[in-house]
Amino acid sequence: MSSDLAQTLIVMPAFNEEAAVAGVVAEVFAKLPGATVLVVNDGSRDSTVAQASSAGATVIDLPFNLGVGGAMRAGFKYAQAHGFRYVVQVDSDGQHDPDGVPSILAALRSHDVAIGARFAGQGDYEVRGPRKWAMKVLASVIGRIARTRLTDTTSGFRGAGPRAIAIFAEHYPAEYLGDTVESLVLAARAGCTITQVPVSMRSRAGGTPSHNPGKAAVYLGRAALALVIALWRPPITLRHEMTTQP
């Protein structure tokens, strides 16, 4: 695992996460020795950059807010430019436990994308109402496209191997839910293999949630729209030299 970690870039998108980001970076370094941590500051108006830098992370400071998708594309471009074999997204708010990263990396030895799934038998993460049903429908549809059983296609705790990095560095979606739903459809239709591993989620260590109960009813329509957009766009074709993992 140490050799995998040496080839791994942990990408942490961050928007106004001054309360949590330093602690999360420190925890990642402690639990994943040898990994490189890249915090992509997504136009924060607080001291996120200073906090991340003080904890030892490499920082990309975007001049304005692009959303998680835009921040992750910057991370994938960095990984590709610096020769990293694996990219794992870890939220800067503390919800993703770095203890789950080794399982994701193990899955990436045989798959192009590995999702840290919240509903796969580990932990007690739970959602209700329209959001729950939207997640179930999305998992069913995307699982059919990817030809595998999936239970959590909106989890941001996920990893990418060489072929997926090549795709995502150029084409990672930036629209709402594009970084989760559309990116999986994009990868599957490009011939990437997708799997999931069970992980536990935690409460935020600080900052403000991006969703609240009042937005739950809107989630279903937006999720459906994201899926339609993903299916409408033409498949990405990898160049021949990128189609085989080293």
Phi and psi in degrees as GROMACS dihedral restraints (atoms count N, CA, C in turn):
[ dihedral_restraints ]
;  ai    aj    ak    al  type     phi  dphi    fc
    3     4     5     6     1   -61.9    20    10
    4     5     6     7     1   -36.4    20    10
    6     7     8     9     1   -68.0    20    10
    7     8     9    10     1   -36.5    20    10
    9    10    11    12     1   -64.2    20    10
   10    11    12    13     1   -43.5    20    10
   12    13    14    15     1   -63.2    20    10
   13    14    15    16     1   -35.0    20    10
   15    16    17    18     1   -65.5    20    10
   16    17    18    19     1   -21.5    20    10
   18    19    20    21     1  -103.5    20    10
   19    20    21    22     1    12.4    20    10
   21    22    23    24     1  -110.0    20    10
   22    23    24    25     1   132.4    20    10
   24    25    26    27     1  -106.7    20    10
   25    26    27    28     1   117.8    20    10
   27    28    29    30     1   -88.1    20    10
   28    29    30    31     1   116.1    20    10
   30    31    32    33     1  -103.5    20    10
   31    32    33    34     1   126.5    20    10
   33    34    35    36     1  -122.3    20    10
   34    35    36    37     1    98.5    20    10
   36    37    38    39     1   -65.6    20    10
   37    38    39    40     1   140.1    20    10
   39    40    41    42     1  -143.2    20    10
   40    41    42    43     1   126.4    20    10
   42    43    44    45     1  -131.0    20    10
   43    44    45    46     1   108.3    20    10
   45    46    47    48     1    54.6    20    10
   46    47    48    49     1    53.5    20    10
   48    49    50    51     1  -113.6    20    10
   49    50    51    52     1    33.9    20    10
   51    52    53    54     1   -59.5    20    10
   52    53    54    55     1   -27.5    20    10
   54    55    56    57     1   -74.3    20    10
   55    56    57    58     1   -23.2    20    10
   57    58    59    60     1  -122.8    20    10
   58    59    60    61     1   -27.0    20    10
   60    61    62    63     1   -61.3    20    10
   61    62    63    64     1   -40.1    20    10
   63    64    65    66     1   -63.2    20    10
   64    65    66    67     1   -42.3    20    10
   66    67    68    69     1   -66.1    20    10
   67    68    69    70     1   -37.8    20    10
   69    70    71    72     1   -67.6    20    10
   70    71    72    73     1   -43.4    20    10
   72    73    74    75     1   -59.6    20    10
   73    74    75    76     1   -45.0    20    10
   75    76    77    78     1   -62.2    20    10
   76    77    78    79     1   -39.6    20    10
   78    79    80    81     1   -66.5    20    10
   79    80    81    82     1   -39.9    20    10
   81    82    83    84     1   -62.5    20    10
   82    83    84    85     1   -45.7    20    10
   84    85    86    87     1   -61.4    20    10
   85    86    87    88     1   -37.9    20    10
   87    88    89    90     1   -70.5    20    10
   88    89    90    91     1   -40.0    20    10
   90    91    92    93     1   -89.9    20    10
   91    92    93    94     1   -20.8    20    10
   93    94    95    96     1  -128.1    20    10
   94    95    96    97     1    64.7    20    10
   96    97    98    99     1   -60.5    20    10
   97    98    99   100     1   131.9    20    10
   99   100   101   102     1   102.9    20    10
  100   101   102   103     1   -20.8    20    10
  102   103   104   105     1   -76.0    20    10
  103   104   105   106     1   154.5    20    10
  105   106   107   108     1  -101.6    20    10
  106   107   108   109     1   135.6    20    10
  108   109   110   111     1  -109.4    20    10
  109   110   111   112     1   124.1    20    10
  111   112   113   114     1  -116.8    20    10
  112   113   114   115     1   115.7    20    10
  114   115   116   117     1   -95.9    20    10
  115   116   117   118     1   123.4    20    10
  117   118   119   120     1  -100.9    20    10
  118   119   120   121     1   103.0    20    10
  120   121   122   123     1   -75.4    20    10
  121   122   123   124     1   115.7    20    10
  123   124   125   126     1   -96.3    20    10
  124   125   126   127     1    60.5    20    10
  126   127   128   129     1    72.8    20    10
  127   128   129   130     1    29.5    20    10
  129   130   131   132     1   -61.7    20    10
  130   131   132   133     1   149.9    20    10
  132   133   134   135     1  -106.7    20    10
  133   134   135   136     1     9.4    20    10
  135   136   137   138     1  -116.3    20    10
  136   137   138   139     1  -155.0    20    10
  138   139   140   141     1   -97.6    20    10
  139   140   141   142     1    31.3    20    10
  141   142   143   144     1   -55.1    20    10
  142   143   144   145     1   -45.6    20    10
  144   145   146   147     1   -61.1    20    10
  145   146   147   148     1   -46.9    20    10
  147   148   149   150     1   -64.0    20    10
  148   149   150   151     1   -41.3    20    10
  150   151   152   153     1   -66.2    20    10
  151   152   153   154     1   -43.2    20    10
  153   154   155   156     1   -65.9    20    10
  154   155   156   157     1   -42.9    20    10
  156   157   158   159     1   -64.7    20    10
  157   158   159   160     1   -40.5    20    10
  159   160   161   162     1   -65.3    20    10
  160   161   162   163     1   -25.5    20    10
  162   163   164   165     1   -84.7    20    10
  163   164   165   166     1    -5.2    20    10
  165   166   167   168     1   102.5    20    10
  166   167   168   169     1     4.7    20    10
  168   169   170   171     1   -78.6    20    10
  169   170   171   172     1   150.8    20    10
  171   172   173   174     1   -76.8    20    10
  172   173   174   175     1   140.0    20    10
  174   175   176   177     1  -126.4    20    10
  175   176   177   178     1   130.7    20    10
  177   178   179   180     1  -102.8    20    10
  178   179   180   181     1   125.1    20    10
  180   181   182   183     1  -108.0    20    10
  181   182   183   184     1    98.1    20    10
  183   184   185   186     1   -73.1    20    10
  184   185   186   187     1   140.1    20    10
  186   187   188   189     1   -72.2    20    10
  187   188   189   190     1   -20.4    20    10
  189   190   191   192     1  -151.5    20    10
  190   191   192   193     1   167.5    20    10
  192   193   194   195     1   -74.7    20    10
  193   194   195   196     1   121.5    20    10
  195   196   197   198     1  -105.6    20    10
  196   197   198   199     1   -13.3    20    10
  198   199   200   201     1    90.2    20    10
  199   200   201   202     1   169.1    20    10
  201   202   203   204     1   -59.7    20    10
  202   203   204   205     1   -40.4    20    10
  204   205   206   207     1   -60.9    20    10
  205   206   207   208     1   -46.4    20    10
  207   208   209   210     1   -64.6    20    10
  208   209   210   211     1   -39.3    20    10
  210   211   212   213     1   -64.8    20    10
  211   212   213   214     1   -41.5    20    10
  213   214   215   216     1   -68.6    20    10
  214   215   216   217     1   -35.1    20    10
  216   217   218   219     1   -62.1    20    10
  217   218   219   220     1   -39.8    20    10
  219   220   221   222     1   -60.7    20    10
  220   221   222   223     1   -39.4    20    10
  222   223   224   225     1   -64.7    20    10
  223   224   225   226     1   -41.9    20    10
  225   226   227   228     1   -65.6    20    10
  226   227   228   229     1   -38.2    20    10
  228   229   230   231     1   -62.9    20    10
  229   230   231   232     1   -40.8    20    10
  231   232   233   234     1   -62.8    20    10
  232   233   234   235     1   -44.1    20    10
  234   235   236   237     1   -61.8    20    10
  235   236   237   238     1   -43.5    20    10
  237   238   239   240     1   -65.3    20    10
  238   239   240   241     1   -42.4    20    10
  240   241   242   243     1   -67.4    20    10
  241   242   243   244     1   -27.3    20    10
  243   244   245   246     1  -107.6    20    10
  244   245   246   247     1    11.1    20    10
  246   247   248   249     1    75.0    20    10
  247   248   249   250     1    25.1    20    10
  249   250   251   252     1   -76.3    20    10
  250   251   252   253     1   140.4    20    10
  252   253   254   255     1   -84.3    20    10
  253   254   255   256     1   -32.8    20    10
  255   256   257   258     1  -127.9    20    10
  256   257   258   259     1   145.7    20    10
  258   259   260   261     1  -125.2    20    10
  259   260   261   262     1   130.3    20    10
  261   262   263   264     1  -124.5    20    10
  262   263   264   265     1   126.4    20    10
  264   265   266   267     1   -84.5    20    10
  265   266   267   268     1   128.3    20    10
  267   268   269   270     1  -129.0    20    10
  268   269   270   271     1   124.3    20    10
  270   271   272   273     1   -65.4    20    10
  271   272   273   274     1   142.3    20    10
  273   274   275   276     1   -81.9    20    10
  274   275   276   277     1     0.6    20    10
  276   277   278   279     1   -95.4    20    10
  277   278   279   280     1    -0.2    20    10
  279   280   281   282     1    92.5    20    10
  280   281   282   283     1     0.9    20    10
  282   283   284   285     1   -72.7    20    10
  283   284   285   286     1   -29.8    20    10
  285   286   287   288     1   -91.2    20    10
  286   287   288   289     1   120.3    20    10
  288   289   290   291     1   -81.7    20    10
  289   290   291   292     1   119.2    20    10
  291   292   293   294     1   -57.2    20    10
  292   293   294   295     1   -18.5    20    10
  294   295   296   297     1   -58.6    20    10
  295   296   297   298     1   -21.8    20    10
  297   298   299   300     1   -83.2    20    10
  298   299   300   301     1   -11.6    20    10
  300   301   302   303     1   -63.3    20    10
  301   302   303   304     1   -43.7    20    10
  303   304   305   306     1   -56.3    20    10
  304   305   306   307     1   -36.7    20    10
  306   307   308   309     1   -65.9    20    10
  307   308   309   310     1   -39.3    20    10
  309   310   311   312     1   -64.4    20    10
  310   311   312   313     1   -44.1    20    10
  312   313   314   315     1   -64.7    20    10
  313   314   315   316     1   -38.1    20    10
  315   316   317   318     1   -61.4    20    10
  316   317   318   319     1   -40.4    20    10
  318   319   320   321     1   -68.0    20    10
  319   320   321   322     1   -30.1    20    10
  321   322   323   324     1   -73.6    20    10
  322   323   324   325     1    -9.4    20    10
  324   325   326   327     1   -69.2    20    10
  325   326   327   328     1   -23.9    20    10
  327   328   329   330     1  -123.9    20    10
  328   329   330   331     1    -1.3    20    10
  330   331   332   333     1  -136.5    20    10
  331   332   333   334     1   160.9    20    10
  333   334   335   336     1   -85.4    20    10
  334   335   336   337     1   -32.1    20    10
  336   337   338   339     1  -133.7    20    10
  337   338   339   340     1   135.3    20    10
  339   340   341   342     1  -129.0    20    10
  340   341   342   343     1   124.3    20    10
  342   343   344   345     1   -98.3    20    10
  343   344   345   346     1   133.2    20    10
  345   346   347   348     1   -82.3    20    10
  346   347   348   349     1   100.1    20    10
  348   349   350   351     1   -88.4    20    10
  349   350   351   352     1   132.3    20    10
  351   352   353   354     1   -83.8    20    10
  352   353   354   355     1   -16.0    20    10
  354   355   356   357     1  -120.0    20    10
  355   356   357   358     1    43.0    20    10
  357   358   359   360     1  -121.5    20    10
  358   359   360   361     1    26.4    20    10
  360   361   362   363     1   100.6    20    10
  361   362   363   364     1     8.1    20    10
  363   364   365   366     1  -132.3    20    10
  364   365   366   367     1   138.6    20    10
  366   367   368   369     1    79.9    20    10
  367   368   369   370     1  -179.7    20    10
  369   370   371   372     1  -127.1    20    10
  370   371   372   373     1    27.3    20    10
  372   373   374   375     1   -62.9    20    10
  373   374   375   376     1   136.9    20    10
  375   376   377   378     1  -146.5    20    10
  376   377   378   379     1   141.9    20    10
  378   379   380   381     1  -128.6    20    10
  379   380   381   382     1   159.7    20    10
  381   382   383   384     1  -134.9    20    10
  382   383   384   385     1   170.3    20    10
  384   385   386   387     1    68.6    20    10
  385   386   387   388     1  -151.2    20    10
  387   388   389   390     1   -56.5    20    10
  388   389   390   391     1   -35.6    20    10
  390   391   392   393     1   -62.8    20    10
  391   392   393   394     1   -41.4    20    10
  393   394   395   396     1   -62.7    20    10
  394   395   396   397     1   -46.4    20    10
  396   397   398   399     1   -69.3    20    10
  397   398   399   400     1   -35.8    20    10
  399   400   401   402     1   -61.5    20    10
  400   401   402   403     1   -42.8    20    10
  402   403   404   405     1   -62.4    20    10
  403   404   405   406     1   -39.6    20    10
  405   406   407   408     1   -65.9    20    10
  406   407   408   409     1   -43.8    20    10
  408   409   410   411     1   -63.9    20    10
  409   410   411   412     1   -45.9    20    10
  411   412   413   414     1   -60.0    20    10
  412   413   414   415     1   -44.0    20    10
  414   415   416   417     1   -62.2    20    10
  415   416   417   418     1   -40.2    20    10
  417   418   419   420     1   -65.9    20    10
  418   419   420   421     1   -47.5    20    10
  420   421   422   423     1   -67.3    20    10
  421   422   423   424     1   -48.2    20    10
  423   424   425   426     1   -68.1    20    10
  424   425   426   427     1   -33.6    20    10
  426   427   428   429     1   -60.3    20    10
  427   428   429   430     1   -37.8    20    10
  429   430   431   432     1   -67.8    20    10
  430   431   432   433     1   -40.5    20    10
  432   433   434   435     1   -64.2    20    10
  433   434   435   436     1   -41.3    20    10
  435   436   437   438     1   -84.2    20    10
  436   437   438   439     1    -6.6    20    10
  438   439   440   441     1    59.2    20    10
  439   440   441   442     1    43.7    20    10
  441   442   443   444     1  -154.4    20    10
  442   443   444   445     1   161.3    20    10
  444   445   446   447     1   -84.4    20    10
  445   446   447   448     1   124.2    20    10
  447   448   449   450     1  -126.6    20    10
  448   449   450   451     1   145.8    20    10
  450   451   452   453     1  -119.7    20    10
  451   452   453   454     1   -12.6    20    10
  453   454   455   456     1  -148.6    20    10
  454   455   456   457     1    84.7    20    10
  456   457   458   459     1   -89.7    20    10
  457   458   459   460     1    -2.5    20    10
  459   460   461   462     1  -106.0    20    10
  460   461   462   463     1     6.8    20    10
  462   463   464   465     1   -69.6    20    10
  463   464   465   466     1   132.5    20    10
  465   466   467   468     1   -88.4    20    10
  466   467   468   469     1    -5.6    20    10
  468   469   470   471     1   -86.0    20    10
  469   470   471   472     1    95.3    20    10
  471   472   473   474     1  -154.4    20    10
  472   473   474   475     1   164.1    20    10
  474   475   476   477     1  -128.9    20    10
  475   476   477   478     1   158.6    20    10
  477   478   479   480     1  -133.4    20    10
  478   479   480   481     1   139.7    20    10
  480   481   482   483     1   -96.2    20    10
  481   482   483   484     1  -171.3    20    10
  483   484   485   486     1   -55.5    20    10
  484   485   486   487     1   -45.8    20    10
  486   487   488   489     1   -66.4    20    10
  487   488   489   490     1   -42.4    20    10
  489   490   491   492     1   -66.6    20    10
  490   491   492   493     1   -38.9    20    10
  492   493   494   495     1   -59.5    20    10
  493   494   495   496     1   -41.7    20    10
  495   496   497   498     1   -60.3    20    10
  496   497   498   499     1   -39.2    20    10
  498   499   500   501     1   -71.5    20    10
  499   500   501   502     1   -50.8    20    10
  501   502   503   504     1   -68.8    20    10
  502   503   504   505     1   -28.4    20    10
  504   505   506   507     1   -62.9    20    10
  505   506   507   508     1   -27.2    20    10
  507   508   509   510     1  -106.1    20    10
  508   509   510   511     1   -27.0    20    10
  510   511   512   513     1  -129.3    20    10
  511   512   513   514     1    10.9    20    10
  513   514   515   516     1   -61.1    20    10
  514   515   516   517     1   127.0    20    10
  516   517   518   519     1   -70.0    20    10
  517   518   519   520     1   144.5    20    10
  519   520   521   522     1  -111.1    20    10
  520   521   522   523     1    -6.3    20    10
  522   523   524   525     1   -72.0    20    10
  523   524   525   526     1   168.5    20    10
  525   526   527   528     1   -57.5    20    10
  526   527   528   529     1   126.3    20    10
  528   529   530   531     1    69.4    20    10
  529   530   531   532     1    -2.5    20    10
  531   532   533   534     1   -65.3    20    10
  532   533   534   535     1   -32.1    20    10
  534   535   536   537     1   -69.9    20    10
  535   536   537   538     1   -14.4    20    10
  537   538   539   540     1  -113.6    20    10
  538   539   540   541     1   -68.3    20    10
  540   541   542   543     1   -64.7    20    10
  541   542   543   544     1   -57.6    20    10
  543   544   545   546     1   -66.2    20    10
  544   545   546   547     1   -35.2    20    10
  546   547   548   549     1   -63.6    20    10
  547   548   549   550     1   -35.0    20    10
  549   550   551   552     1   -69.5    20    10
  550   551   552   553     1   -42.1    20    10
  552   553   554   555     1   -63.8    20    10
  553   554   555   556     1   -43.5    20    10
  555   556   557   558     1   -56.2    20    10
  556   557   558   559     1   -48.1    20    10
  558   559   560   561     1   -65.9    20    10
  559   560   561   562     1   -45.1    20    10
  561   562   563   564     1   -63.1    20    10
  562   563   564   565     1   -42.4    20    10
  564   565   566   567     1   -72.9    20    10
  565   566   567   568     1   -17.2    20    10
  567   568   569   570     1   -87.9    20    10
  568   569   570   571     1     0.8    20    10
  570   571   572   573     1    95.4    20    10
  571   572   573   574     1     7.6    20    10
  573   574   575   576     1   -76.6    20    10
  574   575   576   577     1   148.0    20    10
  576   577   578   579     1   -93.8    20    10
  577   578   579   580     1   141.6    20    10
  579   580   581   582     1  -127.2    20    10
  580   581   582   583     1   139.8    20    10
  582   583   584   585     1  -142.0    20    10
  583   584   585   586     1   176.6    20    10
  585   586   587   588     1  -138.1    20    10
  586   587   588   589     1   153.5    20    10
  588   589   590   591     1  -130.4    20    10
  589   590   591   592     1   146.1    20    10
  591   592   593   594     1   -72.1    20    10
  592   593   594   595     1   137.2    20    10
  594   595   596   597     1  -139.0    20    10
  595   596   597   598     1   163.7    20    10
  597   598   599   600     1  -104.6    20    10
  598   599   600   601     1   145.6    20    10
  600   601   602   603     1  -110.6    20    10
  601   602   603   604     1   154.7    20    10
  603   604   605   606     1  -122.1    20    10
  604   605   606   607     1   170.6    20    10
  606   607   608   609     1   -73.1    20    10
  607   608   609   610     1   155.7    20    10
  609   610   611   612     1   -59.7    20    10
  610   611   612   613     1   142.2    20    10
  612   613   614   615     1   -86.4    20    10
  613   614   615   616     1   -11.5    20    10
  615   616   617   618     1   174.1    20    10
  616   617   618   619     1   179.2    20    10
  618   619   620   621     1    81.8    20    10
  619   620   621   622     1  -171.0    20    10
  621   622   623   624     1  -116.2    20    10
  622   623   624   625     1   130.2    20    10
  624   625   626   627     1   -59.6    20    10
  625   626   627   628     1   147.1    20    10
  627   628   629   630     1   -81.8    20    10
  628   629   630   631     1   -13.9    20    10
  630   631   632   633     1  -125.8    20    10
  631   632   633   634     1   154.5    20    10
  633   634   635   636     1  -142.5    20    10
  634   635   636   637     1   165.6    20    10
  636   637   638   639     1   -55.5    20    10
  637   638   639   640     1   -30.2    20    10
  639   640   641   642     1   -66.6    20    10
  640   641   642   643     1   -21.0    20    10
  642   643   644   645     1   -93.6    20    10
  643   644   645   646     1    -3.2    20    10
  645   646   647   648     1   -61.1    20    10
  646   647   648   649     1   -40.1    20    10
  648   649   650   651     1   -66.6    20    10
  649   650   651   652     1   -29.5    20    10
  651   652   653   654     1   -75.2    20    10
  652   653   654   655     1   -23.3    20    10
  654   655   656   657     1   -58.9    20    10
  655   656   657   658     1   -40.9    20    10
  657   658   659   660     1   -60.5    20    10
  658   659   660   661     1   -47.6    20    10
  660   661   662   663     1   -65.4    20    10
  661   662   663   664     1   -41.5    20    10
  663   664   665   666     1   -66.8    20    10
  664   665   666   667     1   -38.2    20    10
  666   667   668   669     1   -64.2    20    10
  667   668   669   670     1   -42.9    20    10
  669   670   671   672     1   -63.3    20    10
  670   671   672   673     1   -41.2    20    10
  672   673   674   675     1   -63.8    20    10
  673   674   675   676     1   -41.7    20    10
  675   676   677   678     1   -60.6    20    10
  676   677   678   679     1   -39.7    20    10
  678   679   680   681     1   -68.3    20    10
  679   680   681   682     1   -41.8    20    10
  681   682   683   684     1   -61.2    20    10
  682   683   684   685     1   -44.6    20    10
  684   685   686   687     1   -61.4    20    10
  685   686   687   688     1   -42.2    20    10
  687   688   689   690     1   -62.3    20    10
  688   689   690   691     1   -39.9    20    10
  690   691   692   693     1   -77.6    20    10
  691   692   693   694     1   -25.8    20    10
  693   694   695   696     1   -74.8    20    10
  694   695   696   697     1   -33.8    20    10
  696   697   698   699     1   -71.6    20    10
  697   698   699   700     1   144.2    20    10
  699   700   701   702     1   -67.2    20    10
  700   701   702   703     1   149.5    20    10
  702   703   704   705     1   -62.1    20    10
  703   704   705   706     1   149.0    20    10
  705   706   707   708     1   -86.1    20    10
  706   707   708   709     1   135.2    20    10
  708   709   710   711     1  -107.4    20    10
  709   710   711   712     1   120.7    20    10
  711   712   713   714     1   -74.8    20    10
  712   713   714   715     1   144.1    20    10
  714   715   716   717     1   -64.3    20    10
  715   716   717   718     1   152.1    20    10
  717   718   719   720     1   -55.5    20    10
  718   719   720   721     1   -39.3    20    10
  720   721   722   723     1   -71.3    20    10
  721   722   723   724     1   -10.7    20    10
  723   724   725   726     1  -101.3    20    10
  724   725   726   727     1    -4.7    20    10
  726   727   728   729     1   -80.3    20    10
  727   728   729   730     1   -11.4    20    10
  729   730   731   732     1  -118.4    20    10
  730   731   732   733     1   126.5    20    10
  732   733   734   735     1   -70.5    20    10
  733   734   735   736     1   136.8    20    10
